Structure formats: C-alpha cells, structure tokens
C-alpha cells in the first residue's frame, strides 16, 4: 500500500489506479469494514488525524478529481461523505523521499512521464497535506517501527 504525499498529477495511469484502490482499502480500514491492513504503516498519519475517516475521504476526493481530469470514471459514491476541515502536516523530507521513489518507478514503467517530470524541482504535495520541516517519516518502509496510533 502506498498513500502518496505527492500530488496525484505526477502518477502514471497504473499508479493513479493503484492509489485509488489502495486509498479505498485504507478508508475501509478506518471505517472498520475490513480486518486486514489495520496496522499498515501507511495508515499512521491518517489514524493520527482528528477524524481519520474524514482525512481519508478528503484524500480520496483529490484523487478522484485528478482521475476525472484525465477522463477516468472512478466511482465517487465509494468515498465517505465526511471531509476534513484543514490539512494535515507532512514533512518535506517525506515528500522528497517519495519523489525519488516515484521517479524510479516512472523511469521503468512510463518513460514519457518520467521525462515530463524531469524538470520538476519542487513537486507539489497532495492537496490534503501542508508541508513542514522534517525528514523521512518513521513509518516509511525501512524506518524503525513507530508507535501505532489507534483509530478514534
């Protein structure tokens, strides 16, 4: 599961579809509709939000907006109707880490998009996030295991 800090506009078709499906799964987790993935590291920042379900719904809404702009037909009725007021903090280090990760993926599976993103010096975050100072987050794969926030 990868719930990108990056704006979905940078994702290739395969990445955008995968993000939609994975974010829907994450939403099901926070809504208590599935037993799997409850402790997945990518969920930590959403579970720490004031209203986790609203945070994921807001996240999905922006993914849906990008999909519609590309002419895809993602089912908006799958998104929980609640929305988060405000944005969640996320570190610049996490964004940079994900940007490098995405660029490697794009180079292998979508060279045209990889070349198109080569000139991007400062990638934009997903609209749910506001950037703050800091490094790669502890929940990122390969980091030390963080304390697990509990759903509210």
Buried (B, 14 or more C-beta within 10 A) or exposed (E): BBBBBBBBBBBBEEBBBBBBEBBBBBBBBBBEEEEEBBEBBBBBBBBBBEBBBBBBBBBBBBBBBBBEEEEEEBEEEEBBEEBBEEBBEBBBBBBBBBBEBBBEBBBEEBEEBBEEBEEEEEBBBBBBBEBEEEEBBEBBEEEEEEEBBEEE
